[in-house]
Amino acid sequence: MTKEYVNGNLYVCDECLRDIKSKLKSKVEFPINNFNNEPSDESSDRKLILEMIISKLFHKIDGWMERPKYAKTKIMTDLINHGQFAEDEIESVFKGYEYETTNFSDEFIQEHPEIDSIEIWKPLALAGTTEEYPNIPTEKKYSFPTFGCDLLIAVGYCKADVETLVCPDCGLEIQNTPENCTWGYERDLVCPKCVNKRADEFDTKGLVRNGNPPHHGHWTTQKPELVYTGTDYFSILHPFCKKSPREDGKGAMLVSGVWIDDCGRVVLSLECIFCGARNALKPFMKDGEISLLNESGAVWKRIESRVYELIEGGESERVEFKSSMRWDYKKSTKNKDLEHEITRTISAFLNSSGGILLIGVDDEGNIKGIEKDFETLREDKQNIDGFELHITDLVNGDLGKEYRKFVHVSFEMADGKRICFIEIDKSPGPVFLKSEGKTIFVVRSGNRSQAYDAEEQNRYIKTHWK
């Protein structure tokens, strides 16, 4: 099963799809349940389950948009061989979501070489009409709805341990599922009811769980109007402000805060002075830090990253430093054995009271950065995204995918170098580490990670997780 978390929010999960494919392969019948997850003989419930199965399979076929006929044939063949649903039932579902278009797929063009000789087919594809050219063929495509996690959970097709949170605004219970996650960099969890209710407001409304730094919107439904830029200030208006006293109905947006995000940008938080709607501007900055300047232009005081405070305090029961993830500074080469020191430390914090792991800082508190680690990664992954993906792979492989949600990865700049900042929660149960073909139990003892023998392990588990 594939599960991926950002800031503790589940944004990728394919458990239901894997279960569907497994039942097809083993010819195990699909349960026909109603919305209360109870067995049902209703034809409407049977049709809904079949639509859900076909939609899940259709959208996961590589290149389904350019191979709709192939996708239909494959799904029909698999379902007919499975034997639970009749051919006319399956065909009826496809028929229900079928439409005709001149926006031709690659598959259709290959089957109709005469289309390439018609110069007007491309504009026809855009216009979607054949009235002026009745001899032009049309292609049958399928527009299946996306069935959300709420439905899958209700009818028993999702068996994931889904966390439920309560929206602080409306009180609705929100499930930590991919459909309730924002896209983009932050991957925050949002309340869909509040987002829909406040469609005319900014994206900061309806948040249930914030990322780090806090979520700051995406300029979507109400793109602010930049009305003035000069050498000394800018002016931004909020369109459709419900409380604006201005004749044009717009609100004035002023800067209400500032922070540095993980993409190396200064985030200027903006807020409408009339209605309180918020969003942000995100210009990139130099050297990954903000300097306050005096009147002569000299640096007056640096707004320091939290990394400096942790380094000053040194390693402890809750803080650990690692020079790198897999770059060996002593041998000046890649050393994959170092990776297991990372997961060893993470497992120790999980089994204790949680903690913080800084990668890119040596034992003496010298800032090394993780740029050397970037060079050891695949060429297209030599960045913070690739680094975090590698951390995810290590945690999934050495500890187990279910523990990734307790490991929160972010990145900070210190002395112009990138530091990986990992905050680890206390695990709700014991975590075992795979090491050199064995399984060991590691806890945090003082400023080091210590493996326990069987007797120590049993005593610790009984007292730590009462």
C-alpha positions in Angstrom: 0.0 0.0 0.0 1.3 3.5 -0.9 0.7 6.2 1.7 2.4 9.6 1.7 2.2 12.3 4.4 3.2 15.9 4.5 2.9 17.8 7.8 1.0 14.7 9.1 -1.6 15.1 6.4 -2.3 12.1 4.1 -2.2 13.2 0.5 -1.5 9.9 -1.3 -3.3 6.6 -0.6 -4.1 3.7 -3.0 -5.4 1.1 -0.6 -8.8 0.9 -2.1 -7.4 0.5 -5.6 -5.0 -2.3 -4.5 -7.9 -4.1 -2.9 -10.0 -3.8 -6.1 -7.2 -5.2 -8.2 -6.6 -8.0 -5.7 -10.2 -9.1 -5.9 -10.2 -9.0 -9.7 -7.0 -11.2 -9.8 -8.2 -13.7 -7.2 -11.8 -13.6 -8.4 -13.1 -12.8 -4.9 -16.6 -11.1 -5.0 -16.9 -7.4 -4.4 -19.2 -6.7 -1.4 -22.3 -4.8 -2.4 -23.0 -2.5 0.6 -25.2 0.5 1.2 -24.0 3.8 2.8 -24.1 2.2 6.3 -21.6 -0.5 5.2 -24.4 -3.1 5.4 -25.0 -5.8 2.7 -27.6 -4.7 0.2 -29.7 -6.3 -2.5 -30.7 -2.9 -4.0 -29.9 -2.5 -7.7 -29.0 1.1 -7.1 -26.3 0.1 -4.6 -25.0 -2.6 -6.9 -24.8 0.0 -9.8 -23.0 2.5 -7.5 -20.4 0.0 -6.4 -19.8 -1.0 -10.1 -19.5 2.6 -11.1 -17.0 3.2 -8.3 -14.9 0.2 -9.3 -14.8 1.2 -13.0 -14.0 4.8 -12.2 -11.1 3.8 -9.9 -9.7 1.4 -12.5 -10.2 3.8 -15.4 -8.4 6.7 -13.9 -5.4 4.6 -12.9 -4.7 3.2 -16.4 -1.6 4.9 -17.8 -2.6 7.4 -20.5 -6.3 6.8 -20.2 -7.1 10.2 -21.7 -5.2 9.3 -24.9 -6.4 5.6 -24.8 -10.1 5.6 -23.8 -11.0 2.6 -26.1 -8.1 0.6 -24.7 -9.0 1.5 -21.1 -12.6 0.4 -21.7 -11.6 -2.9 -23.3 -9.2 -3.8 -20.6 -11.6 -3.0 -17.8 -14.5 -4.9 -19.4 -12.3 -7.9 -20.1 -11.0 -8.0 -16.4 -14.5 -7.6 -15.0 -16.1 -10.2 -17.3 -13.3 -12.6 -16.4 -14.0 -11.9 -12.8 -17.5 -13.0 -13.3 -19.5 -11.1 -10.7 -21.0 -8.5 -13.1 -22.7 -9.2 -16.4 -21.4 -7.7 -19.7 -24.5 -5.6 -20.2 -24.2 -4.2 -16.6 -20.7 -3.1 -17.3 -21.5 -1.7 -20.8 -24.4 0.2 -19.2 -22.1 2.0 -16.9 -19.7 3.0 -19.7 -22.7 4.2 -21.7 -23.9 6.4 -18.9 -20.7 8.3 -18.9 -20.1 8.3 -22.6 -19.9 11.5 -24.7 -18.9 12.2 -28.3 -16.2 14.7 -29.2 -13.8 15.9 -31.9 -11.1 16.5 -29.4 -9.4 13.3 -30.7 -7.1 11.1 -28.6 -3.9 9.8 -30.1 -5.5 6.3 -30.1 -8.4 7.6 -32.3 -6.1 9.4 -34.7 -4.0 6.2 -35.2 -7.2 4.3 -36.0 -8.4 7.1 -38.4 -5.4 8.1 -40.5 -7.7 10.2 -42.8 -8.0 12.7 -39.9 -4.4 13.8 -40.3 -5.1 14.8 -43.9 -7.9 17.1 -42.8 -6.4 20.5 -42.0 -9.4 21.7 -40.0 -9.5 18.9 -37.4 -7.4 20.8 -34.8 -9.7 23.8 -34.7 -12.7 21.4 -34.6 -11.2 19.7 -31.6 -11.1 23.1 -29.8 -14.5 24.1 -31.0 -16.1 20.7 -30.3 -18.5 20.9 -33.3 -18.9 19.2 -36.6 -21.8 21.2 -38.0 -19.8 22.7 -40.8 -18.0 19.5 -41.6 -20.5 16.6 -41.2 -18.2 14.0 -42.7 -15.7 14.4 -39.8 -16.0 11.4 -37.4 -16.5 11.8 -33.7 -14.8 9.9 -30.9 -16.5 8.3 -27.9 -14.8 9.2 -24.6 -15.8 8.7 -21.0 -16.1 11.2 -18.2 -16.3 9.2 -15.0 -16.7 11.0 -11.7 -14.1 10.8 -9.0 -15.4 8.9 -6.0 -14.1 10.4 -2.8 -12.8 8.7 0.3 -16.0 9.5 2.3 -18.0 7.2 0.0 -15.3 4.5 0.0 -15.3 4.5 3.8 -19.1 4.5 4.0 -19.5 1.4 1.8 -16.5 -0.4 3.4 -14.0 -0.2 0.6 -11.4 1.8 2.6 -9.8 -0.1 5.4 -7.2 2.5 6.2 -6.9 3.8 9.8 -8.3 7.2 9.0 -7.7 10.0 11.5 -10.7 12.2 12.2 -10.4 15.9 13.3 -13.0 18.5 14.2 -13.1 21.7 12.2 -12.8 24.6 14.7 -15.1 26.8 12.6 -18.1 24.6 11.9 -17.6 21.6 14.1 -17.8 19.1 11.2 -15.7 16.0 11.5 -12.9 16.0 8.9 -11.2 12.8 7.8 -7.5 13.0 7.1 -7.8 11.8 3.5 -6.2 13.0 0.2 -9.4 14.6 -1.0 -9.4 16.9 2.0 -5.8 18.0 1.4 -4.8 21.2 -0.4 -2.5 20.9 -3.4 0.7 22.8 -3.8 3.6 23.0 -1.4 2.0 23.0 2.0 -0.5 20.1 1.7 -2.8 21.4 4.5 -5.9 19.7 5.7 -9.0 21.7 5.1 -12.7 21.6 5.9 -14.6 21.1 2.6 -17.8 22.5 4.1 -16.2 25.7 5.1 -14.3 26.0 1.8 -17.6 25.6 -0.1 -19.5 27.9 2.2 -16.9 30.6 1.9 -16.2 30.3 -1.8 -16.1 34.0 -2.1 -13.4 34.3 0.5 -9.7 33.5 0.5 -8.2 30.0 0.9 -7.1 30.6 4.5 -10.7 30.0 5.5 -11.8 26.5 6.7 -8.3 25.3 7.7 -8.3 22.4 10.2 -4.5 21.8 10.4 -1.8 24.2 9.4 1.5 23.4 7.9 4.8 25.0 8.8 4.9 27.9 8.1 1.1 28.5 8.2 -0.9 28.1 5.1 -1.2 31.3 3.2 -3.5 30.9 0.3 -3.1 30.5 -3.5 -4.7 33.6 -5.2 -7.6 31.5 -6.6 -11.2 32.7 -6.5 -10.4 36.4 -5.9 -7.2 37.4 -7.5 -6.2 40.6 -5.8 -5.6 43.7 -7.9 -2.2 45.3 -7.9 -3.1 48.9 -8.4 0.2 50.6 -7.7 3.8 49.8 -7.5 6.5 52.3 -6.9 10.0 52.6 -5.5 8.7 53.1 -2.0 5.4 51.1 -1.7 2.9 49.0 -3.4 -0.9 49.0 -3.2 -3.2 45.9 -3.4 -6.9 45.8 -3.4 -9.2 43.0 -2.4 -12.1 42.6 -5.0 -15.7 41.9 -3.9 -15.1 42.9 -0.3 -18.4 42.6 1.4 -17.7 45.3 4.0 -15.9 47.8 1.9 -17.2 51.4 2.2 -15.7 52.3 -1.2 -17.9 52.9 -4.2 -16.1 50.2 -6.2 -16.7 47.6 -3.4 -13.0 46.8 -3.0 -10.9 46.5 0.1 -7.4 47.8 0.9 -4.9 45.0 1.8 -2.1 45.8 4.2 0.9 43.7 5.4 0.0 41.9 8.6 3.0 39.6 9.1 6.2 38.1 7.6 8.0 34.8 7.7 10.4 32.7 5.6 8.9 29.6 4.0 10.7 26.3 3.0 11.0 27.4 -0.6 13.4 30.2 0.3 10.8 33.0 0.0 9.8 35.9 2.2 6.1 35.6 2.8 4.3 38.9 3.3 0.9 38.1 4.9 -1.8 40.5 3.6 -5.1 41.3 5.3 -8.1 43.3 4.1 -8.6 46.2 6.6 -12.4 46.0 6.0 -13.4 42.3 6.0 -10.2 40.5 7.2 -9.7 38.4 4.1 -6.1 37.2 4.0 -3.6 36.0 1.4 0.1 36.5 0.8 2.9 37.7 -1.6 5.9 35.4 -1.8 9.0 37.0 -3.3 12.3 35.0 -3.4 15.0 36.2 -1.1 18.8 36.3 -1.1 20.8 33.7 0.9 17.8 32.3 2.6 17.7 34.8 5.5 16.3 38.2 6.3 18.6 40.9 7.5 17.4 44.1 9.3 19.3 47.1 8.1 20.1 50.3 9.9 19.8 53.7 8.2 23.3 53.4 6.6 22.3 50.1 5.0 24.5 47.9 7.3 23.1 44.7 8.9 21.7 45.6 12.2 20.3 42.3 13.5 19.6 38.9 11.9 16.3 37.2 12.4 17.8 33.8 13.3 16.5 30.4 12.3 15.4 28.1 15.1 18.4 26.0 14.1 20.8 28.4 15.9 19.0 28.1 19.2 19.1 24.3 19.0 22.7 24.2 18.1 23.6 26.5 21.0 21.8 24.1 23.4 23.7 21.1 22.0 22.6 17.5 21.8 20.3 16.3 24.5 17.6 13.8 25.2 15.3 15.6 22.8 17.9 16.9 20.2 20.3 15.1 17.9 22.7 16.3 15.2 23.8 14.4 12.1 26.4 15.8 9.7 24.6 14.1 6.7 22.2 11.5 5.5 24.7 9.6 3.4 27.7 11.7 2.5 30.7 10.5 4.5 32.8 13.6 5.3 35.7 11.4 6.6 36.0 9.4 3.4 34.7 12.1 1.1 32.4 9.7 -0.6 28.8 8.4 -0.5 28.2 6.0 2.4 24.7 4.4 2.5 25.4 2.9 5.9 24.9 6.4 7.3 21.3 6.2 6.3 20.5 3.7 9.1 21.9 6.1 11.7 19.1 8.5 10.7 16.4 5.9 11.1 18.0 4.6 14.3 17.7 8.1 15.8 14.1 8.5 14.5 13.1 5.2 16.0 14.7 6.1 19.3 12.7 9.4 19.5 9.5 7.6 18.4 10.0 5.1 21.3 10.7 7.9 23.8 9.1 11.3 24.1 9.7 12.6 20.6 12.5 14.9 19.6 14.3 16.9 16.9 16.9 15.6 14.5 19.0 18.2 12.6 20.7 16.8 9.5 23.5 19.0 8.2 25.0 19.8 11.7 27.9 17.8 13.1 28.4 16.7 16.7 30.3 19.9 17.6 27.5 22.1 16.3 29.3 23.1 13.0 26.8 23.8 10.2 27.6 21.5 7.2 24.4 21.8 5.3 22.9 19.0 3.2 24.1 20.2 -0.2 26.6 17.3 -0.3 23.8 14.8 0.3 21.9 16.3 -2.7 24.8 15.2 -4.9 24.4 11.6 -3.8 20.8 11.5 -5.0 19.5 10.7 -8.5 20.1 13.6 -10.9 16.4 14.7 -11.1 16.0 14.4 -7.3 18.9 16.7 -6.1 16.7 19.1 -4.2 14.7 19.3 -1.0 11.8 17.4 -2.5 14.2 14.5 -3.5 15.8 14.6 0.0 12.4 14.4 1.7 11.3 11.5 -0.5 14.5 9.7 0.4 13.7 10.2 4.1 10.2 8.8 3.5 11.7 5.7 1.8 14.1 5.2 4.7 11.3 5.4 7.3 9.0 3.2 5.3 11.7 0.6 4.8 13.4 0.5 8.2 10.5 1.3 10.5 7.2 0.9 8.6 5.0 3.2 6.5 2.5 3.6 9.4 5.1 5.6 11.3 5.8 8.2 8.6 2.9 10.4 9.8 4.8 10.9 13.1 7.9 12.2 11.3 7.6 15.9 10.2 10.2 17.0 7.7 11.0 20.7 7.0 14.0 22.7 5.9 15.7 25.7 7.3 18.5 28.0 6.2 21.5 28.7 8.5 24.7 30.4 7.5 23.6 30.2 3.9 23.3 26.4 4.1 20.3 24.2 3.9 19.5 22.2 7.1 17.0 19.3 7.3 14.8 19.9 10.4 12.9 16.7 11.5 10.4 16.8 14.3 9.5 13.4 15.6 6.4 12.7 17.7 6.1 10.1 20.4 4.7 6.9 18.9 1.4 5.5 20.3 3.1 2.1 20.3 6.5 0.4 20.2 8.5 0.8 17.0 11.0 -1.8 15.9 14.0 -1.0 13.6 15.3 -3.3 10.9 19.1 -3.4 11.1 21.5 -5.8 9.4 18.9 -8.5 8.9 17.7 -8.2 12.5 14.9 -6.3 14.3 16.0 -4.2 17.3 14.3 -1.9 19.8 16.0 1.5 20.3 15.2 4.3 22.9 16.6 7.7 23.6 18.9 7.6 26.7 20.4 11.0 27.5 21.9 12.3 24.3 22.3 9.0 22.6 20.2 6.2 21.0 20.5 2.9 22.8 19.4 -0.6 21.8 17.6 -2.6 24.5 17.8 -6.4 24.9 14.7 -8.5 25.2 14.3 -8.2 29.0 14.9 -4.4 29.0 12.6 -4.0 26.0 9.7 -5.8 27.7 10.1 -3.8 30.9 10.3 -0.5 29.0 7.2 -1.2 26.9 5.1 -2.1 29.9 6.0 1.2 31.7 6.2 3.6 28.7 2.9 2.7 27.1 0.6 2.1 30.0 
